[in-house]
């Protein structure tokens, strides 16, 4: 059974790395829509699992190095405390298509920005994710989740 909570988590998590580690935009090509969907769903399912287990070690391992340095597992646990306290589970997103609210873009600092939502019921899961290229892959560098 899926439990939902009305939560807004943005603040420090998204802002902390939005301006750090500039990487030329040409350093990494825009990922295909399929790769974008995999990035979004894998992060959200990992976050859902972290919340359910109250263990943010695996999510931490998926972060970019600068973001991971600023947000060790204990700090991630504090940032997502409201989700943990309310037993929010939103892993149903894997069965739903990604609905982009904005076109995916790589900004002038080389950050891939993905913003969208999932048509889940009774609450909608909205996300804003930022990724930077590292070791030939995209690593999470910012996250905002809304469940409303």
C-alpha positions as a Markdown table, in Angstrom:
| # | Residue | x | y | z |
|---|---|---|---|---|
| 1 | Unk | 0.0 | 0.0 | 0.0 |
| 2 | Unk | 1.3 | 3.4 | -0.9 |
| 3 | Unk | 1.3 | 6.0 | 1.9 |
| 4 | Unk | 1.4 | 9.7 | 0.9 |
| 5 | Unk | 2.2 | 12.8 | 2.8 |
| 6 | Unk | 2.0 | 16.5 | 1.8 |
| 7 | Unk | 5.6 | 17.6 | 1.8 |
| 8 | Unk | 7.7 | 20.2 | 0.3 |
| 9 | Unk | 11.4 | 19.6 | 0.3 |
| 10 | Unk | 13.5 | 22.1 | -1.6 |
| 11 | Unk | 15.5 | 24.5 | 0.4 |
| 12 | Unk | 19.1 | 23.6 | 0.9 |
| 13 | Unk | 19.3 | 20.4 | -1.1 |
| 14 | Unk | 18.7 | 21.9 | -4.5 |
| 15 | Unk | 20.5 | 25.2 | -3.8 |
| 16 | Unk | 23.7 | 23.8 | -2.3 |
| 17 | Unk | 25.1 | 22.5 | -5.6 |
| 18 | Unk | 23.3 | 24.5 | -8.2 |
| 19 | Unk | 26.2 | 26.9 | -8.5 |
| 20 | Unk | 29.2 | 24.7 | -7.7 |
| 21 | Unk | 31.4 | 22.6 | -9.9 |
| 22 | Unk | 31.1 | 24.3 | -13.3 |
| 23 | Unk | 31.5 | 21.8 | -16.2 |
| 24 | Unk | 31.3 | 23.0 | -19.8 |
| 25 | Unk | 27.9 | 22.2 | -21.3 |
| 26 | Unk | 29.6 | 20.6 | -24.2 |
| 27 | Unk | 31.3 | 18.1 | -21.9 |
| 28 | Unk | 28.3 | 15.8 | -21.9 |
| 29 | Unk | 25.6 | 15.5 | -24.6 |
| 30 | Unk | 21.9 | 15.7 | -23.7 |
| 31 | Unk | 20.8 | 12.2 | -22.6 |
| 32 | Unk | 18.0 | 10.6 | -24.5 |
| 33 | Unk | 14.4 | 10.7 | -23.1 |
| 34 | Unk | 14.8 | 7.1 | -22.1 |
| 35 | Unk | 18.0 | 7.8 | -20.1 |
| 36 | Unk | 16.3 | 10.9 | -18.6 |
| 37 | Unk | 13.5 | 8.6 | -17.4 |
| 38 | Unk | 15.9 | 6.1 | -15.9 |
| 39 | Unk | 17.7 | 8.9 | -14.1 |
| 40 | Unk | 14.5 | 10.3 | -12.6 |
| 41 | Unk | 13.0 | 7.0 | -11.6 |
| 42 | Unk | 16.2 | 5.5 | -10.2 |
| 43 | Unk | 16.7 | 8.5 | -8.0 |
| 44 | Unk | 13.1 | 8.6 | -6.8 |
| 45 | Unk | 13.0 | 4.9 | -6.0 |
| 46 | Unk | 16.3 | 5.1 | -4.2 |
| 47 | Unk | 15.0 | 8.0 | -2.2 |
| 48 | Unk | 11.7 | 6.2 | -1.5 |
| 49 | Unk | 13.8 | 3.1 | -0.3 |
| 50 | Unk | 16.0 | 5.4 | 1.9 |
| 51 | Unk | 12.9 | 7.0 | 3.5 |
| 52 | Unk | 11.3 | 3.6 | 4.1 |
| 53 | Unk | 14.5 | 2.2 | 5.7 |
| 54 | Unk | 15.6 | 5.5 | 7.3 |
| 55 | Unk | 19.0 | 4.7 | 5.7 |
| 56 | Unk | 20.4 | 7.2 | 3.2 |
| 57 | Unk | 23.7 | 5.4 | 2.4 |
| 58 | Unk | 22.6 | 4.1 | -1.0 |
| 59 | Unk | 21.2 | 7.5 | -2.0 |
| 60 | Unk | 24.5 | 9.1 | -0.9 |
| 61 | Unk | 26.4 | 6.8 | -3.1 |
| 62 | Unk | 24.5 | 8.1 | -6.1 |
| 63 | Unk | 25.4 | 11.7 | -5.5 |
| 64 | Unk | 28.0 | 13.7 | -7.3 |
| 65 | Unk | 31.3 | 14.0 | -5.3 |
| 66 | Unk | 30.7 | 17.7 | -4.4 |
| 67 | Unk | 27.1 | 17.1 | -3.4 |
| 68 | Unk | 28.1 | 13.9 | -1.4 |
| 69 | Unk | 30.8 | 15.9 | 0.4 |
| 70 | Unk | 28.2 | 18.5 | 1.5 |
| 71 | Unk | 25.5 | 15.9 | 2.3 |
| 72 | Unk | 26.7 | 12.8 | 4.1 |
| 73 | Unk | 24.1 | 10.2 | 4.9 |
| 74 | Unk | 23.3 | 11.7 | 8.3 |
| 75 | Unk | 22.6 | 15.1 | 6.8 |
| 76 | Unk | 20.4 | 13.6 | 4.0 |
| 77 | Unk | 18.5 | 11.8 | 6.8 |
| 78 | Unk | 18.0 | 15.2 | 8.5 |
| 79 | Unk | 16.9 | 16.9 | 5.2 |
| 80 | Unk | 14.4 | 14.2 | 4.5 |
| 81 | Unk | 13.2 | 13.8 | 8.1 |
| 82 | Unk | 9.7 | 14.9 | 7.3 |
| 83 | Unk | 9.4 | 12.1 | 4.7 |
| 84 | Unk | 10.7 | 9.6 | 7.2 |
| 85 | Unk | 8.5 | 10.8 | 10.0 |
| 86 | Unk | 5.4 | 10.6 | 7.8 |
| 87 | Unk | 6.4 | 7.2 | 6.3 |
| 88 | Unk | 6.1 | 8.6 | 2.8 |
| 89 | Unk | 6.4 | 5.9 | 0.1 |
| 90 | Unk | 6.3 | 7.0 | -3.5 |
| 91 | Unk | 7.9 | 4.0 | -5.3 |
| 92 | Unk | 4.7 | 3.8 | -7.5 |
| 93 | Unk | 6.4 | 6.2 | -9.8 |
| 94 | Unk | 8.2 | 3.3 | -11.6 |
| 95 | Unk | 4.8 | 2.2 | -13.0 |
| 96 | Unk | 3.9 | 5.6 | -14.3 |
| 97 | Unk | 5.3 | 7.6 | -17.2 |
| 98 | Unk | 7.3 | 10.7 | -16.5 |
| 99 | Unk | 5.5 | 13.9 | -17.4 |
| 100 | Unk | 8.0 | 16.7 | -18.1 |
| 101 | Unk | 6.9 | 20.1 | -16.8 |
| 102 | Unk | 9.8 | 21.8 | -18.6 |
| 103 | Unk | 12.1 | 20.6 | -21.4 |
| 104 | Unk | 15.2 | 19.0 | -20.2 |
| 105 | Unk | 18.2 | 21.3 | -20.4 |
| 106 | Unk | 21.9 | 21.5 | -19.8 |
| 107 | Unk | 22.6 | 24.9 | -18.4 |
| 108 | Unk | 25.7 | 27.0 | -18.9 |
| 109 | Unk | 27.4 | 25.3 | -16.0 |
| 110 | Unk | 26.9 | 21.9 | -17.5 |
| 111 | Unk | 24.1 | 20.9 | -15.1 |
| 112 | Unk | 21.4 | 18.7 | -16.5 |
| 113 | Unk | 18.1 | 19.9 | -15.2 |
| 114 | Unk | 15.0 | 17.7 | -15.2 |
| 115 | Unk | 11.6 | 19.0 | -13.9 |
| 116 | Unk | 8.3 | 17.1 | -14.0 |
| 117 | Unk | 5.8 | 15.0 | -12.2 |
| 118 | Unk | 4.0 | 11.7 | -12.1 |
| 119 | Unk | 0.2 | 11.4 | -12.4 |
| 120 | Unk | 0.0 | 9.3 | -9.2 |
| 121 | Unk | -3.1 | 9.1 | -6.9 |
| 122 | Unk | -4.1 | 10.2 | -4.5 |
| 123 | Unk | -1.1 | 12.6 | -4.5 |
| 124 | Unk | 1.0 | 13.8 | -7.3 |
| 125 | Unk | 4.8 | 13.4 | -7.1 |
| 126 | Unk | 6.6 | 16.4 | -8.5 |
| 127 | Unk | 10.4 | 16.6 | -8.9 |
| 128 | Unk | 13.2 | 18.9 | -9.9 |
| 129 | Unk | 16.5 | 17.1 | -10.3 |
| 130 | Unk | 20.0 | 18.3 | -11.2 |
| 131 | Unk | 22.8 | 16.1 | -12.4 |
| 132 | Unk | 26.4 | 16.8 | -13.3 |
| 133 | Unk | 28.6 | 14.6 | -15.5 |
| 134 | Unk | 31.1 | 12.4 | -13.6 |
| 135 | Unk | 33.1 | 9.4 | -14.8 |
| 136 | Unk | 31.0 | 9.1 | -18.0 |
| 137 | Unk | 27.6 | 9.2 | -16.2 |
| 138 | Unk | 25.2 | 11.7 | -14.7 |
| 139 | Unk | 25.4 | 12.1 | -10.9 |
| 140 | Unk | 22.8 | 13.7 | -8.8 |
| 141 | Unk | 23.7 | 17.2 | -7.7 |
| 142 | Unk | 20.4 | 18.6 | -6.5 |
| 143 | Unk | 16.9 | 17.4 | -5.6 |
| 144 | Unk | 13.5 | 18.9 | -4.9 |
| 145 | Unk | 10.5 | 16.6 | -4.2 |
| 146 | Unk | 6.9 | 17.7 | -3.7 |
| 147 | Unk | 4.2 | 15.2 | -2.8 |
| 148 | Unk | 0.8 | 17.0 | -3.0 |
